[in-house]
Amino acid sequence: GDIVLLAKPVTLTEGDRVTLTTDVPVATDGTSKPEKLLYAVSLPPVHGQIEYINYPGVPISSYSQLDVVAQKVSDVRNNSHGTGKESLR
């Protein structure tokens, strides 16, 4: 089925971290099996990275909906060269 991904902009400054929850991002593929959804980080944050909370400092390129539900993934800002809104893509 069609995949729908809604991502809210997240405003972070240097040193900030936000744990991804089912509010950001929200995805559905119409199969009623959200536990099988996988996210690919094709455009990482410009001034930070997506990482597993248990492995700080190690950027990841993919994670699952189950990781989001379990609040195991975070968006981290580690560079002072910019602030503002970025959305996950």
Phi and psi restraints in degrees (range 20) as a CNS / XPLOR table:
assign (resid 1 and name C) (resid 2 and name N)
       (resid 2 and name CA) (resid 2 and name C) 1.0 -70.0 20.0 2
assign (resid 2 and name N) (resid 2 and name CA)
       (resid 2 and name C) (resid 3 and name N) 1.0 143.2 20.0 2
assign (resid 2 and name C) (resid 3 and name N)
       (resid 3 and name CA) (resid 3 and name C) 1.0 -102.7 20.0 2
assign (resid 3 and name N) (resid 3 and name CA)
       (resid 3 and name C) (resid 4 and name N) 1.0 130.2 20.0 2
assign (resid 3 and name C) (resid 4 and name N)
       (resid 4 and name CA) (resid 4 and name C) 1.0 -118.9 20.0 2
assign (resid 4 and name N) (resid 4 and name CA)
       (resid 4 and name C) (resid 5 and name N) 1.0 126.9 20.0 2
assign (resid 4 and name C) (resid 5 and name N)
       (resid 5 and name CA) (resid 5 and name C) 1.0 -126.8 20.0 2
assign (resid 5 and name N) (resid 5 and name CA)
       (resid 5 and name C) (resid 6 and name N) 1.0 122.0 20.0 2
assign (resid 5 and name C) (resid 6 and name N)
       (resid 6 and name CA) (resid 6 and name C) 1.0 -113.3 20.0 2
assign (resid 6 and name N) (resid 6 and name CA)
       (resid 6 and name C) (resid 7 and name N) 1.0 124.6 20.0 2
assign (resid 6 and name C) (resid 7 and name N)
       (resid 7 and name CA) (resid 7 and name C) 1.0 -126.0 20.0 2
assign (resid 7 and name N) (resid 7 and name CA)
       (resid 7 and name C) (resid 8 and name N) 1.0 125.3 20.0 2
assign (resid 7 and name C) (resid 8 and name N)
       (resid 8 and name CA) (resid 8 and name C) 1.0 -83.3 20.0 2
assign (resid 8 and name N) (resid 8 and name CA)
       (resid 8 and name C) (resid 9 and name N) 1.0 140.7 20.0 2
assign (resid 8 and name C) (resid 9 and name N)
       (resid 9 and name CA) (resid 9 and name C) 1.0 -62.0 20.0 2
assign (resid 9 and name N) (resid 9 and name CA)
       (resid 9 and name C) (resid 10 and name N) 1.0 142.5 20.0 2
assign (resid 9 and name C) (resid 10 and name N)
       (resid 10 and name CA) (resid 10 and name C) 1.0 -121.1 20.0 2
assign (resid 10 and name N) (resid 10 and name CA)
       (resid 10 and name C) (resid 11 and name N) 1.0 125.9 20.0 2
assign (resid 10 and name C) (resid 11 and name N)
       (resid 11 and name CA) (resid 11 and name C) 1.0 -100.0 20.0 2
assign (resid 11 and name N) (resid 11 and name CA)
       (resid 11 and name C) (resid 12 and name N) 1.0 118.3 20.0 2
assign (resid 11 and name C) (resid 12 and name N)
       (resid 12 and name CA) (resid 12 and name C) 1.0 -133.7 20.0 2
assign (resid 12 and name N) (resid 12 and name CA)
       (resid 12 and name C) (resid 13 and name N) 1.0 151.3 20.0 2
assign (resid 12 and name C) (resid 13 and name N)
       (resid 13 and name CA) (resid 13 and name C) 1.0 -119.1 20.0 2
assign (resid 13 and name N) (resid 13 and name CA)
       (resid 13 and name C) (resid 14 and name N) 1.0 175.7 20.0 2
assign (resid 13 and name C) (resid 14 and name N)
       (resid 14 and name CA) (resid 14 and name C) 1.0 -49.5 20.0 2
assign (resid 14 and name N) (resid 14 and name CA)
       (resid 14 and name C) (resid 15 and name N) 1.0 130.8 20.0 2
assign (resid 14 and name C) (resid 15 and name N)
       (resid 15 and name CA) (resid 15 and name C) 1.0 85.7 20.0 2
assign (resid 15 and name N) (resid 15 and name CA)
       (resid 15 and name C) (resid 16 and name N) 1.0 -8.6 20.0 2
assign (resid 15 and name C) (resid 16 and name N)
       (resid 16 and name CA) (resid 16 and name C) 1.0 -75.8 20.0 2
assign (resid 16 and name N) (resid 16 and name CA)
       (resid 16 and name C) (resid 17 and name N) 1.0 154.7 20.0 2
assign (resid 16 and name C) (resid 17 and name N)
       (resid 17 and name CA) (resid 17 and name C) 1.0 -142.4 20.0 2
assign (resid 17 and name N) (resid 17 and name CA)
       (resid 17 and name C) (resid 18 and name N) 1.0 136.1 20.0 2
assign (resid 17 and name C) (resid 18 and name N)
       (resid 18 and name CA) (resid 18 and name C) 1.0 -126.9 20.0 2
assign (resid 18 and name N) (resid 18 and name CA)
       (resid 18 and name C) (resid 19 and name N) 1.0 132.1 20.0 2
assign (resid 18 and name C) (resid 19 and name N)
       (resid 19 and name CA) (resid 19 and name C) 1.0 -81.6 20.0 2
assign (resid 19 and name N) (resid 19 and name CA)
       (resid 19 and name C) (resid 20 and name N) 1.0 130.7 20.0 2
assign (resid 19 and name C) (resid 20 and name N)
       (resid 20 and name CA) (resid 20 and name C) 1.0 -74.2 20.0 2
assign (resid 20 and name N) (resid 20 and name CA)
       (resid 20 and name C) (resid 21 and name N) 1.0 131.0 20.0 2
assign (resid 20 and name C) (resid 21 and name N)
       (resid 21 and name CA) (resid 21 and name C) 1.0 -121.6 20.0 2
assign (resid 21 and name N) (resid 21 and name CA)
       (resid 21 and name C) (resid 22 and name N) 1.0 -178.5 20.0 2
assign (resid 21 and name C) (resid 22 and name N)
       (resid 22 and name CA) (resid 22 and name C) 1.0 -71.5 20.0 2
assign (resid 22 and name N) (resid 22 and name CA)
       (resid 22 and name C) (resid 23 and name N) 1.0 -4.5 20.0 2
assign (resid 22 and name C) (resid 23 and name N)
       (resid 23 and name CA) (resid 23 and name C) 1.0 -81.0 20.0 2
assign (resid 23 and name N) (resid 23 and name CA)
       (resid 23 and name C) (resid 24 and name N) 1.0 -31.7 20.0 2
assign (resid 23 and name C) (resid 24 and name N)
       (resid 24 and name CA) (resid 24 and name C) 1.0 -140.8 20.0 2
assign (resid 24 and name N) (resid 24 and name CA)
       (resid 24 and name C) (resid 25 and name N) 1.0 106.1 20.0 2
assign (resid 24 and name C) (resid 25 and name N)
       (resid 25 and name CA) (resid 25 and name C) 1.0 -88.5 20.0 2
assign (resid 25 and name N) (resid 25 and name CA)
       (resid 25 and name C) (resid 26 and name N) 1.0 165.9 20.0 2
assign (resid 25 and name C) (resid 26 and name N)
       (resid 26 and name CA) (resid 26 and name C) 1.0 -116.8 20.0 2
assign (resid 26 and name N) (resid 26 and name CA)
       (resid 26 and name C) (resid 27 and name N) 1.0 125.3 20.0 2
assign (resid 26 and name C) (resid 27 and name N)
       (resid 27 and name CA) (resid 27 and name C) 1.0 -133.8 20.0 2
assign (resid 27 and name N) (resid 27 and name CA)
       (resid 27 and name C) (resid 28 and name N) 1.0 150.1 20.0 2
assign (resid 27 and name C) (resid 28 and name N)
       (resid 28 and name CA) (resid 28 and name C) 1.0 -149.4 20.0 2
assign (resid 28 and name N) (resid 28 and name CA)
       (resid 28 and name C) (resid 29 and name N) 1.0 148.3 20.0 2
assign (resid 28 and name C) (resid 29 and name N)
       (resid 29 and name CA) (resid 29 and name C) 1.0 -123.0 20.0 2
assign (resid 29 and name N) (resid 29 and name CA)
       (resid 29 and name C) (resid 30 and name N) 1.0 8.6 20.0 2
assign (resid 29 and name C) (resid 30 and name N)
       (resid 30 and name CA) (resid 30 and name C) 1.0 80.1 20.0 2
assign (resid 30 and name N) (resid 30 and name CA)
       (resid 30 and name C) (resid 31 and name N) 1.0 4.4 20.0 2
assign (resid 30 and name C) (resid 31 and name N)
       (resid 31 and name CA) (resid 31 and name C) 1.0 -97.7 20.0 2
assign (resid 31 and name N) (resid 31 and name CA)
       (resid 31 and name C) (resid 32 and name N) 1.0 -5.6 20.0 2
assign (resid 31 and name C) (resid 32 and name N)
       (resid 32 and name CA) (resid 32 and name C) 1.0 65.4 20.0 2
assign (resid 32 and name N) (resid 32 and name CA)
       (resid 32 and name C) (resid 33 and name N) 1.0 22.1 20.0 2
assign (resid 32 and name C) (resid 33 and name N)
       (resid 33 and name CA) (resid 33 and name C) 1.0 -128.2 20.0 2
assign (resid 33 and name N) (resid 33 and name CA)
       (resid 33 and name C) (resid 34 and name N) 1.0 65.7 20.0 2
assign (resid 33 and name C) (resid 34 and name N)
       (resid 34 and name CA) (resid 34 and name C) 1.0 -62.2 20.0 2
assign (resid 34 and name N) (resid 34 and name CA)
       (resid 34 and name C) (resid 35 and name N) 1.0 -22.4 20.0 2
assign (resid 34 and name C) (resid 35 and name N)
       (resid 35 and name CA) (resid 35 and name C) 1.0 -65.5 20.0 2
assign (resid 35 and name N) (resid 35 and name CA)
       (resid 35 and name C) (resid 36 and name N) 1.0 -14.8 20.0 2
assign (resid 35 and name C) (resid 36 and name N)
       (resid 36 and name CA) (resid 36 and name C) 1.0 -97.1 20.0 2
assign (resid 36 and name N) (resid 36 and name CA)
       (resid 36 and name C) (resid 37 and name N) 1.0 -1.2 20.0 2
assign (resid 36 and name C) (resid 37 and name N)
       (resid 37 and name CA) (resid 37 and name C) 1.0 -73.1 20.0 2
assign (resid 37 and name N) (resid 37 and name CA)
       (resid 37 and name C) (resid 38 and name N) 1.0 136.0 20.0 2
assign (resid 37 and name C) (resid 38 and name N)
       (resid 38 and name CA) (resid 38 and name C) 1.0 -120.8 20.0 2
assign (resid 38 and name N) (resid 38 and name CA)
       (resid 38 and name C) (resid 39 and name N) 1.0 139.0 20.0 2
assign (resid 38 and name C) (resid 39 and name N)
       (resid 39 and name CA) (resid 39 and name C) 1.0 -104.7 20.0 2
assign (resid 39 and name N) (resid 39 and name CA)
       (resid 39 and name C) (resid 40 and name N) 1.0 139.8 20.0 2
assign (resid 39 and name C) (resid 40 and name N)
       (resid 40 and name CA) (resid 40 and name C) 1.0 -114.9 20.0 2
assign (resid 40 and name N) (resid 40 and name CA)
       (resid 40 and name C) (resid 41 and name N) 1.0 130.7 20.0 2
assign (resid 40 and name C) (resid 41 and name N)
       (resid 41 and name CA) (resid 41 and name C) 1.0 -88.8 20.0 2
assign (resid 41 and name N) (resid 41 and name CA)
       (resid 41 and name C) (resid 42 and name N) 1.0 89.0 20.0 2
assign (resid 41 and name C) (resid 42 and name N)
       (resid 42 and name CA) (resid 42 and name C) 1.0 -85.0 20.0 2
assign (resid 42 and name N) (resid 42 and name CA)
       (resid 42 and name C) (resid 43 and name N) 1.0 -27.7 20.0 2
assign (resid 42 and name C) (resid 43 and name N)
       (resid 43 and name CA) (resid 43 and name C) 1.0 -128.2 20.0 2
assign (resid 43 and name N) (resid 43 and name CA)
       (resid 43 and name C) (resid 44 and name N) 1.0 91.2 20.0 2
assign (resid 43 and name C) (resid 44 and name N)
       (resid 44 and name CA) (resid 44 and name C) 1.0 -65.7 20.0 2
assign (resid 44 and name N) (resid 44 and name CA)
       (resid 44 and name C) (resid 45 and name N) 1.0 160.6 20.0 2
assign (resid 44 and name C) (resid 45 and name N)
       (resid 45 and name CA) (resid 45 and name C) 1.0 -54.8 20.0 2
assign (resid 45 and name N) (resid 45 and name CA)
       (resid 45 and name C) (resid 46 and name N) 1.0 141.5 20.0 2
assign (resid 45 and name C) (resid 46 and name N)
       (resid 46 and name CA) (resid 46 and name C) 1.0 -64.0 20.0 2
assign (resid 46 and name N) (resid 46 and name CA)
       (resid 46 and name C) (resid 47 and name N) 1.0 -39.1 20.0 2
assign (resid 46 and name C) (resid 47 and name N)
       (resid 47 and name CA) (resid 47 and name C) 1.0 -117.7 20.0 2
assign (resid 47 and name N) (resid 47 and name CA)
       (resid 47 and name C) (resid 48 and name N) 1.0 42.1 20.0 2
assign (resid 47 and name C) (resid 48 and name N)
       (resid 48 and name CA) (resid 48 and name C) 1.0 175.2 20.0 2
assign (resid 48 and name N) (resid 48 and name CA)
       (resid 48 and name C) (resid 49 and name N) 1.0 -151.3 20.0 2
assign (resid 48 and name C) (resid 49 and name N)
       (resid 49 and name CA) (resid 49 and name C) 1.0 -160.5 20.0 2
assign (resid 49 and name N) (resid 49 and name CA)
       (resid 49 and name C) (resid 50 and name N) 1.0 162.6 20.0 2
assign (resid 49 and name C) (resid 50 and name N)
       (resid 50 and name CA) (resid 50 and name C) 1.0 -98.4 20.0 2
assign (resid 50 and name N) (resid 50 and name CA)
       (resid 50 and name C) (resid 51 and name N) 1.0 133.7 20.0 2
assign (resid 50 and name C) (resid 51 and name N)
       (resid 51 and name CA) (resid 51 and name C) 1.0 -149.5 20.0 2
assign (resid 51 and name N) (resid 51 and name CA)
       (resid 51 and name C) (resid 52 and name N) 1.0 160.1 20.0 2
assign (resid 51 and name C) (resid 52 and name N)
       (resid 52 and name CA) (resid 52 and name C) 1.0 -76.8 20.0 2
assign (resid 52 and name N) (resid 52 and name CA)
       (resid 52 and name C) (resid 53 and name N) 1.0 137.5 20.0 2
assign (resid 52 and name C) (resid 53 and name N)
       (resid 53 and name CA) (resid 53 and name C) 1.0 -57.7 20.0 2
assign (resid 53 and name N) (resid 53 and name CA)
       (resid 53 and name C) (resid 54 and name N) 1.0 -37.4 20.0 2
assign (resid 53 and name C) (resid 54 and name N)
       (resid 54 and name CA) (resid 54 and name C) 1.0 -75.5 20.0 2
assign (resid 54 and name N) (resid 54 and name CA)
       (resid 54 and name C) (resid 55 and name N) 1.0 -8.4 20.0 2
assign (resid 54 and name C) (resid 55 and name N)
       (resid 55 and name CA) (resid 55 and name C) 1.0 -130.3 20.0 2
assign (resid 55 and name N) (resid 55 and name CA)
       (resid 55 and name C) (resid 56 and name N) 1.0 64.8 20.0 2
assign (resid 55 and name C) (resid 56 and name N)
       (resid 56 and name CA) (resid 56 and name C) 1.0 -60.9 20.0 2
assign (resid 56 and name N) (resid 56 and name CA)
       (resid 56 and name C) (resid 57 and name N) 1.0 141.8 20.0 2
assign (resid 56 and name C) (resid 57 and name N)
       (resid 57 and name CA) (resid 57 and name C) 1.0 88.3 20.0 2
assign (resid 57 and name N) (resid 57 and name CA)
       (resid 57 and name C) (resid 58 and name N) 1.0 -6.7 20.0 2
assign (resid 57 and name C) (resid 58 and name N)
       (resid 58 and name CA) (resid 58 and name C) 1.0 -107.9 20.0 2
assign (resid 58 and name N) (resid 58 and name CA)
       (resid 58 and name C) (resid 59 and name N) 1.0 107.7 20.0 2
assign (resid 58 and name C) (resid 59 and name N)
       (resid 59 and name CA) (resid 59 and name C) 1.0 -68.2 20.0 2
assign (resid 59 and name N) (resid 59 and name CA)
       (resid 59 and name C) (resid 60 and name N) 1.0 147.7 20.0 2
assign (resid 59 and name C) (resid 60 and name N)
       (resid 60 and name CA) (resid 60 and name C) 1.0 -118.9 20.0 2
assign (resid 60 and name N) (resid 60 and name CA)
       (resid 60 and name C) (resid 61 and name N) 1.0 156.3 20.0 2
assign (resid 60 and name C) (resid 61 and name N)
       (resid 61 and name CA) (resid 61 and name C) 1.0 -110.8 20.0 2
assign (resid 61 and name N) (resid 61 and name CA)
       (resid 61 and name C) (resid 62 and name N) 1.0 -6.1 20.0 2
assign (resid 61 and name C) (resid 62 and name N)
       (resid 62 and name CA) (resid 62 and name C) 1.0 -158.7 20.0 2
assign (resid 62 and name N) (resid 62 and name CA)
       (resid 62 and name C) (resid 63 and name N) 1.0 157.8 20.0 2
assign (resid 62 and name C) (resid 63 and name N)
       (resid 63 and name CA) (resid 63 and name C) 1.0 -160.4 20.0 2
assign (resid 63 and name N) (resid 63 and name CA)
       (resid 63 and name C) (resid 64 and name N) 1.0 167.4 20.0 2
assign (resid 63 and name C) (resid 64 and name N)
       (resid 64 and name CA) (resid 64 and name C) 1.0 -108.0 20.0 2
assign (resid 64 and name N) (resid 64 and name CA)
       (resid 64 and name C) (resid 65 and name N) 1.0 165.8 20.0 2
assign (resid 64 and name C) (resid 65 and name N)
       (resid 65 and name CA) (resid 65 and name C) 1.0 -61.5 20.0 2
assign (resid 65 and name N) (resid 65 and name CA)
       (resid 65 and name C) (resid 66 and name N) 1.0 -35.1 20.0 2
assign (resid 65 and name C) (resid 66 and name N)
       (resid 66 and name CA) (resid 66 and name C) 1.0 -63.2 20.0 2
assign (resid 66 and name N) (resid 66 and name CA)
       (resid 66 and name C) (resid 67 and name N) 1.0 -35.9 20.0 2
assign (resid 66 and name C) (resid 67 and name N)
       (resid 67 and name CA) (resid 67 and name C) 1.0 -62.4 20.0 2
assign (resid 67 and name N) (resid 67 and name CA)
       (resid 67 and name C) (resid 68 and name N) 1.0 -40.4 20.0 2
assign (resid 67 and name C) (resid 68 and name N)
       (resid 68 and name CA) (resid 68 and name C) 1.0 -66.7 20.0 2
assign (resid 68 and name N) (resid 68 and name CA)
       (resid 68 and name C) (resid 69 and name N) 1.0 -46.4 20.0 2
assign (resid 68 and name C) (resid 69 and name N)
       (resid 69 and name CA) (resid 69 and name C) 1.0 -59.6 20.0 2
assign (resid 69 and name N) (resid 69 and name CA)
       (resid 69 and name C) (resid 70 and name N) 1.0 -39.0 20.0 2
assign (resid 69 and name C) (resid 70 and name N)
       (resid 70 and name CA) (resid 70 and name C) 1.0 -81.2 20.0 2
assign (resid 70 and name N) (resid 70 and name CA)
       (resid 70 and name C) (resid 71 and name N) 1.0 -0.3 20.0 2
assign (resid 70 and name C) (resid 71 and name N)
       (resid 71 and name CA) (resid 71 and name C) 1.0 54.2 20.0 2
assign (resid 71 and name N) (resid 71 and name CA)
       (resid 71 and name C) (resid 72 and name N) 1.0 52.3 20.0 2
assign (resid 71 and name C) (resid 72 and name N)
       (resid 72 and name CA) (resid 72 and name C) 1.0 -102.7 20.0 2
assign (resid 72 and name N) (resid 72 and name CA)
       (resid 72 and name C) (resid 73 and name N) 1.0 -2.6 20.0 2
assign (resid 72 and name C) (resid 73 and name N)
       (resid 73 and name CA) (resid 73 and name C) 1.0 -120.5 20.0 2
assign (resid 73 and name N) (resid 73 and name CA)
       (resid 73 and name C) (resid 74 and name N) 1.0 139.3 20.0 2
assign (resid 73 and name C) (resid 74 and name N)
       (resid 74 and name CA) (resid 74 and name C) 1.0 -134.6 20.0 2
assign (resid 74 and name N) (resid 74 and name CA)
       (resid 74 and name C) (resid 75 and name N) 1.0 157.3 20.0 2
assign (resid 74 and name C) (resid 75 and name N)
       (resid 75 and name CA) (resid 75 and name C) 1.0 -106.3 20.0 2
assign (resid 75 and name N) (resid 75 and name CA)
       (resid 75 and name C) (resid 76 and name N) 1.0 122.5 20.0 2
assign (resid 75 and name C) (resid 76 and name N)
       (resid 76 and name CA) (resid 76 and name C) 1.0 -120.8 20.0 2
assign (resid 76 and name N) (resid 76 and name CA)
       (resid 76 and name C) (resid 77 and name N) 1.0 135.5 20.0 2
assign (resid 76 and name C) (resid 77 and name N)
       (resid 77 and name CA) (resid 77 and name C) 1.0 -101.8 20.0 2
assign (resid 77 and name N) (resid 77 and name CA)
       (resid 77 and name C) (resid 78 and name N) 1.0 122.8 20.0 2
assign (resid 77 and name C) (resid 78 and name N)
       (resid 78 and name CA) (resid 78 and name C) 1.0 -128.0 20.0 2
assign (resid 78 and name N) (resid 78 and name CA)
       (resid 78 and name C) (resid 79 and name N) 1.0 22.8 20.0 2
assign (resid 78 and name C) (resid 79 and name N)
       (resid 79 and name CA) (resid 79 and name C) 1.0 -144.3 20.0 2
assign (resid 79 and name N) (resid 79 and name CA)
       (resid 79 and name C) (resid 80 and name N) 1.0 133.3 20.0 2
assign (resid 79 and name C) (resid 80 and name N)
       (resid 80 and name CA) (resid 80 and name C) 1.0 -87.3 20.0 2
assign (resid 80 and name N) (resid 80 and name CA)
       (resid 80 and name C) (resid 81 and name N) 1.0 5.9 20.0 2
assign (resid 80 and name C) (resid 81 and name N)
       (resid 81 and name CA) (resid 81 and name C) 1.0 -80.2 20.0 2
assign (resid 81 and name N) (resid 81 and name CA)
       (resid 81 and name C) (resid 82 and name N) 1.0 5.7 20.0 2
assign (resid 81 and name C) (resid 82 and name N)
       (resid 82 and name CA) (resid 82 and name C) 1.0 -176.9 20.0 2
assign (resid 82 and name N) (resid 82 and name CA)
       (resid 82 and name C) (resid 83 and name N) 1.0 151.1 20.0 2
assign (resid 82 and name C) (resid 83 and name N)
       (resid 83 and name CA) (resid 83 and name C) 1.0 -134.2 20.0 2
assign (resid 83 and name N) (resid 83 and name CA)
       (resid 83 and name C) (resid 84 and name N) 1.0 175.9 20.0 2
assign (resid 83 and name C) (resid 84 and name N)
       (resid 84 and name CA) (resid 84 and name C) 1.0 122.8 20.0 2
assign (resid 84 and name N) (resid 84 and name CA)
       (resid 84 and name C) (resid 85 and name N) 1.0 -174.2 20.0 2
assign (resid 84 and name C) (resid 85 and name N)
       (resid 85 and name CA) (resid 85 and name C) 1.0 -88.1 20.0 2
assign (resid 85 and name N) (resid 85 and name CA)
       (resid 85 and name C) (resid 86 and name N) 1.0 133.4 20.0 2
assign (resid 85 and name C) (resid 86 and name N)
       (resid 86 and name CA) (resid 86 and name C) 1.0 -133.3 20.0 2
assign (resid 86 and name N) (resid 86 and name CA)
       (resid 86 and name C) (resid 87 and name N) 1.0 145.5 20.0 2
assign (resid 86 and name C) (resid 87 and name N)
       (resid 87 and name CA) (resid 87 and name C) 1.0 -117.4 20.0 2
assign (resid 87 and name N) (resid 87 and name CA)
       (resid 87 and name C) (resid 88 and name N) 1.0 150.5 20.0 2
assign (resid 87 and name C) (resid 88 and name N)
       (resid 88 and name CA) (resid 88 and name C) 1.0 -70.3 20.0 2
assign (resid 88 and name N) (resid 88 and name CA)
       (resid 88 and name C) (resid 89 and name N) 1.0 140.1 20.0 2
